[in-house]
């Protein structure tokens, strides 16, 4: 299967390595500003609008920070359990809200962010004193396998119905300590969410 990746983060790189062993990765579309840049092996394809619809069989967004233009046969590897954890900065909110479980969701993309039919999920535990870095390393460990399984299931047309997600915005008003102290009493959770 020919796959186009959207994203060039470290997680994108890990997913790309595994996908290259099983599929043809035709290239990747770079992020505007990846948080943790990866070293992609496939060619950089920019702008993606120059690609014909027959250039690839499936598009996969992995921690991509822009809207994907062509949604037909496009999927997203989301760093949260949908529909509860839609939107951005999920690892931050996981710690601040003291969740005890988190995961990754592979879903079909639609016009509404994180609202498409779910193909598959994987979960991991969140412990009381975890930092964001702990959660990020668990995401890195799970992402390649979830992507590979999701592509296989999606190619067979297996997914659930669409469910409207909750949605965390990209901005983090709670990341400023003064606002956080006004809204929350657990400063330790805020500190752990910043590392």
VENWOBEL-V117308 format. One record per backbone hydrogen bond with DSSP energy under -0.5 kcal/mol. CO is the residue of the C=O (numbers start at 0). NH is the residue of the N-H. E is the energy in kcal/mol with one decimal. If there is no record, write none. Layout:
CO;NH;E
CO;NH;E
//
This chain:
0;2;-0.5
0;23;-2.5
1;56;-2.5
1;57;-1.7
2;4;-0.5
2;25;-2.2
2;26;-0.7
3;59;-2.8
4;6;-0.5
4;28;-2.3
5;61;-3.1
7;37;-3.0
8;12;-2.1
9;13;-2.1
10;14;-2.3
11;15;-2.9
12;16;-2.3
13;17;-1.5
14;18;-2.7
15;19;-2.4
16;20;-0.5
17;20;-1.1
17;21;-0.5
18;21;-1.5
18;22;-3.1
22;24;-0.7
23;2;-3.0
23;25;-0.8
26;4;-2.4
27;29;-0.6
27;44;-3.3
28;6;-3.1
35;9;-2.8
37;39;-0.7
42;27;-2.3
43;45;-0.6
46;49;-1.5
47;50;-1.9
51;54;-2.0
57;3;-2.3
58;74;-2.8
59;5;-2.9
59;61;-0.6
60;62;-0.5
60;76;-2.9
61;8;-0.5
68;70;-0.7
70;73;-1.7
72;58;-2.3
73;108;-2.9
74;60;-3.0
75;77;-0.8
75;106;-2.3
76;62;-0.7
77;79;-1.3
77;104;-2.4
79;81;-0.9
80;84;-2.5
82;85;-0.6
82;165;-2.6
85;167;-2.1
88;92;-2.0
89;93;-2.5
90;94;-1.7
91;95;-2.4
92;96;-2.5
93;98;-2.4
94;97;-1.3
99;125;-1.9
101;123;-3.1
103;121;-2.0
104;77;-3.2
104;106;-0.6
105;118;-2.9
105;119;-1.7
106;75;-2.8
111;109;-0.5
111;114;-1.5
116;107;-2.9
117;159;-2.8
119;105;-3.0
121;103;-2.3
123;101;-2.4
126;129;-1.9
130;133;-0.5
130;134;-1.5
131;135;-2.7
132;136;-2.2
133;137;-1.4
134;138;-2.2
135;139;-2.5
136;140;-1.8
137;141;-1.9
138;142;-2.7
139;143;-0.6
141;145;-2.2
142;146;-2.6
143;147;-2.3
144;148;-2.5
145;149;-2.8
146;150;-2.4
147;151;-1.8
148;152;-2.6
149;153;-2.9
150;154;-2.2
151;155;-0.7
152;155;-0.9
152;157;-2.2
153;156;-1.8
156;158;-0.7
160;117;-0.6
166;168;-0.5
167;87;-2.8
171;174;-1.8
172;175;-1.1
174;176;-0.6
175;178;-0.6
175;179;-2.3
176;180;-2.7
177;181;-1.5
178;182;-1.6
179;183;-3.1
184;186;-1.3
185;189;-1.1
186;190;-2.4
187;191;-2.5
188;192;-1.7
189;193;-0.6
190;193;-1.1
191;131;-1.6
191;194;-0.7
//
